[in-house]
Amino acid sequence: MIIRAQQIRKSFGTLEVLKGVDFSVEAAEVVAIMGASGAGKTTLLQILGTLLTPDGGSLEIEGTDVLRLRGNALSAFRNRRIGFVFQAPHLLPEFTAQENVMMPALIGGIGTKEARSKADELLEAVGLAGRLSHKPSELSGGEQQRVAIARALINAPAIVFADEPTGNLDTNTKKEIHELLLSIRKERGQTVVVVTHDPGLASLCDRTCLLQDGAWKV
């Protein structure tokens, strides 16, 4: 079991967003989390990705009790073992595609030459071999999201968390990104957990979990 979360609870003020959620994922599994807006999907994903601390419950990733990690130890674990793809690519506008992809590797202590080589390999893998030196403003929305996916993979994380990764894209580009996300598991063996409103993307996953009012719908 690569992710094991038990009785995850989270409130914001008086609003109880997650009401004791259990969630587990096997290695190399692709899981979709669906639900109406406000159901708690993004909050759960942020907790699973160690970006947000729950009010209660337990969370193990690859056997590590990540809720006990603090400061630099938590940041280092997240950098090495977790990749993120969000609805907006969040690329740094002053840097090229290559430089954006290199960034997590450089933060993780990888040398510039090796980081550049890995970035080039990944950008080629996502179909952007000819766009290495282009800045985000010179890329389409789909191309920017491909750069974001390559960036998420640069440190060979065990898990990729994706939050509405195709929410801002047109139909054809959505399909391309869906196929790319699924190829991550096929070609690289990574676990993928994706929050989505898109039934087309969910249908491609190994299983779909439905959140309703902060709990799983059964």
N, C-alpha and C positions, 0 to 999 in steps of 0.2 A: 504494500500500500504506500503510494508516494505522498498522498495527502490524507490526513485523518483529522477532521474537525468534529468536535462534540459539544453539543449544547451551547452554541455560539449565540450570545445575546448582545444587543447593542441598542442604546436609546440616544436620542438627541433631545435634551430637555425632557418634556413629558411624553414625547413621541417614541413608542417602542417599535423600532424598525425591524429587528431580528429577535425572534421569540424562542430561542433554544434550538437552533438549527444544527443538525448532524449532516456531515458531508464527507464522503471518502471517494478517492480516485485511485485507480491502478496506474502503474507506470505505462506510458505510451498509449493511454486512453485519451480520446477526444470527447469532451462532455460539454453540452450546451446548457446554460441556465436561462430560462425564459420566465416571463411574468409581466404583468401590467406595470406601467410607470408607478413608482412608489412602493413596489412590492419588496424592495430591499436587495435587488440583484447587485447593483454596483457597490453597495455597502458590504455585502458578503464578499464580492470579488476583492475589494480593497483590503479586507481583513485577511483573506486567504493569501493575498500577495504581500502581506506584512506592511502595508501602507497605512493601516488604521488598526488601532488596538480595540479589541472587544471589551465589553463590560464584564463578561463572564464566559466561561467555557475553556476548552483546550484546543490547541492546534499543533500538530506535528507535520513537518515536511521532511521527507526522507529520514524519518526517525528522530529529527531534531525538534525539541520543544522550543519553537521559535518565539513564544510569548515570554520566555525567560531571557531572550537576547536583548541587549540594550546598546544604544549608541553605535560606535564603530563596528562592533561585532554583528549587529543586526544589518547595518549598511553593507558590510562585506558579504554576508550571507546572501542578501537580496541581489547584490551585484553579480555574484558568481552563479547562483542557482535559479534565479527567476528572471524572466523576460516579460516585458509589457508592451501591448499594442492597444492604443486608445482610439476613440472615435476620431479625434483630431490627431494628426501625426506628431505635433509638438516638436518639429524640427527647429534647430537653431538657424535663423534666417541668414546670418553672416557666414555660415560654413557651407561647404559643398556637401553633396550626398556622401561622398567618401568620408569626409571629416565627421559628419553626423554619425555615421555607422561606427567609426573608430572610437567615439567618445567613451562608451562604457568600458571598452577594453583598456583604454589609457587610464581611466579612473581605477580600474582593477589592477593596475601595475604592469600591464603588458607593454613591451617596448614598442616604439613608434613603427619600426619596420615590420614587425610581426602583426601589429594591429592593422596597418595599411594592407598587408597581404590578405589577412582574413576578411577585411572589409571589401576588398576587390572581389574575392571569391564569392562572398555572399551577394553582393550587388549583381554579379553575373548570374548567380543562381536564381535571383528574383527577376531576371530579365532586364537589368539596367546597366549592362556592361558598357554601353556607350554614353552613360549619363553621370559618370563618376565625378566630373568637375562641375556639374551643374548645381546651382544653389536652389533652395526650395521654390523661390519665385519663378524659376525657369522650368519647373516640373508641374505636370498635371496632378490633380488630386489623387488619382490612382497610383501615379509614380511616387508621390510623396508617401503614400501608405506602404508601398513596397520598400521604400527606404526605411520606414519605421519598423517593418517586419525584419529586415536585415539587421537593423540596430538591436532589436530584441534578441537576435540569435548570436550576436558576436561573441559572447562569452560561453556559448554552448550550454545554456541553462537547462536544468532538468524539466522545468515547467514554463510554458508561455501562457500568460493570462491576457485575454483580449476582451475589451469592453466596447461593444457596438462597433467593431472594426470597419464595417462597411456602411455605417449609418449615413454618411455624407456623400455616398458615391452613386453614380447612375447604374442602371440595371446590368449593362454589359461589364462594367468595371467591377461591380459587386461579384459577379460570377467568377471573374479572374482572381479576385482576392480570396474568395471562398476556396477555390481550387488550390491556391498557394498555401493557405493556412492548413489545409488537409495534407498537402504534400510534406509539410514539416514533420509530421509523425511518420509518414511513409519512408522518407529519405533520411531523417535524422533521429528518429526514435523518441522525440520529445512528447511529453504530456501537454495537452492543450485544453484549457478551460475557457470557454467563451460565453460572455453575456450577450444576448442578441434578442431583438424583436423579429428577426427574419426567419420565418419557417423554412425557407430554402436552405439557409445555412444550418439550421438545427437538424434538418433531415439528413444532412451529410455526416453528422456526428454519430458516435457509437451509442450514445443515449442522451436523453433530454430530461432535465429536472425542472419542474414548474414551481416557482415561488408565488405564494399568494398571501398578502398581509403578513409578511415576515415569517412564514412557515411553509413547509413543503405541502403542495396540494396532493392529496392521496385519493 
